[in-house]
Amino acid sequence: MIRMIKILMTGPLLLFLLSSCDRMEDNYAQYLEKEKIYPPKVMNLETYEGLREVSLTWDNPAGDLAKKILVDYGDDSLLIETMVDSVHIGDLEIKGYNVSVYTLDEYNNRSVPESTTIFPNGEN
């Protein structure tokens, strides 16, 4: 008799547990609808410092997801509408700069930055 009660109780309990997990995707479905795909970042950023100037070179990512380059160096930034692999920045103050190079896609989503610190040389 006890065995029969256990079998009869297990069926509805199992059915209840399985049906309660049916809508678990509702917790995160709203985030999947607006998923963004960001462009890949530039690689191998190198700097060549000169007299109050700096040249930056890098390797662009493969593929056609990235459309623009953004170079941010603290005081100012440079937006380049095409995919270039180098840039020259002149007329800099003699101080340290944190430079970050981003790629942007057609919707202006930024990639992860490739960053470095530069110190332009002063007067001779």
C-alpha positions in Angstrom: 0.0 0.0 0.0 2.8 2.4 0.9 4.6 1.5 -2.3 1.5 2.3 -4.3 1.2 5.8 -2.6 4.8 6.5 -3.4 4.3 5.7 -7.1 1.2 7.7 -7.3 2.9 10.7 -5.6 6.0 10.6 -7.8 4.1 10.9 -11.1 2.4 14.3 -10.3 5.5 15.6 -8.6 7.7 14.8 -11.6 5.1 16.3 -14.0 5.1 19.5 -11.9 8.9 19.8 -11.9 9.2 19.4 -15.6 6.4 21.9 -16.4 7.9 24.5 -14.1 11.1 24.7 -16.1 9.3 25.3 -19.4 9.6 29.1 -19.4 13.1 29.6 -17.9 14.2 31.3 -21.1 11.9 34.2 -20.3 14.4 35.4 -17.8 17.0 36.4 -20.4 15.2 36.4 -23.8 15.0 40.2 -23.8 18.8 40.5 -23.8 19.2 38.1 -26.8 17.0 40.2 -29.0 19.3 43.3 -28.8 22.6 41.4 -29.1 25.4 43.5 -30.5 28.4 42.2 -32.5 31.4 44.4 -31.9 34.2 44.9 -34.5 37.5 43.2 -33.8 40.4 45.2 -32.4 43.6 46.3 -34.0 46.7 44.3 -33.1 50.5 45.0 -32.6 50.3 48.7 -31.9 53.7 50.3 -32.1 54.8 53.9 -31.5 57.7 55.9 -32.9 58.2 59.1 -30.9 59.9 62.2 -32.2 60.2 65.9 -31.4 56.7 66.8 -30.1 55.2 64.2 -32.4 54.4 60.5 -32.6 53.7 58.0 -35.3 51.5 55.0 -34.6 51.3 51.8 -36.6 49.2 48.7 -36.1 47.8 45.7 -37.9 44.1 45.9 -38.9 41.8 43.0 -38.2 40.8 40.6 -41.0 37.3 40.7 -42.4 35.0 43.6 -43.3 33.2 44.2 -40.0 35.4 47.2 -39.0 34.9 50.3 -41.1 36.6 53.2 -39.3 39.6 53.9 -37.0 39.4 56.1 -33.9 42.6 57.2 -32.2 42.0 58.7 -28.7 45.0 60.4 -27.0 43.4 62.1 -24.0 43.3 65.8 -25.0 41.9 65.0 -28.4 40.8 62.2 -30.8 41.1 61.5 -34.4 38.3 59.8 -36.4 39.5 58.3 -39.7 36.7 57.3 -42.0 38.7 54.5 -43.7 40.7 51.5 -42.4 44.3 52.8 -42.3 47.2 51.1 -40.5 49.2 54.1 -39.4 48.7 57.7 -38.3 51.0 60.6 -37.5 50.1 63.1 -34.7 52.1 66.3 -34.5 52.2 69.5 -32.3 52.0 67.6 -29.0 52.8 69.0 -25.6 55.7 67.5 -23.7 53.9 65.2 -21.4 52.6 61.6 -21.2 49.7 60.5 -23.2 47.5 57.4 -22.9 46.7 56.5 -26.5 44.0 54.0 -27.5 43.2 52.9 -31.0 39.7 51.5 -31.7 37.9 50.1 -34.7 34.3 51.2 -35.4 31.7 49.3 -37.3 29.0 50.9 -39.5 26.9 51.6 -36.4 29.8 53.3 -34.6 30.2 50.5 -32.0 33.7 50.6 -30.6 36.0 47.6 -30.4 38.1 46.7 -27.4 41.0 49.3 -27.4 44.6 48.6 -28.1 46.4 51.0 -25.8 49.9 52.3 -25.1 51.5 55.2 -23.3 53.7 57.7 -25.2 56.1 60.5 -24.1 56.9 62.9 -27.0 60.4 64.3 -26.9 61.0 68.0 -26.1 63.2 70.6 -27.6 66.9 69.8 -28.2 
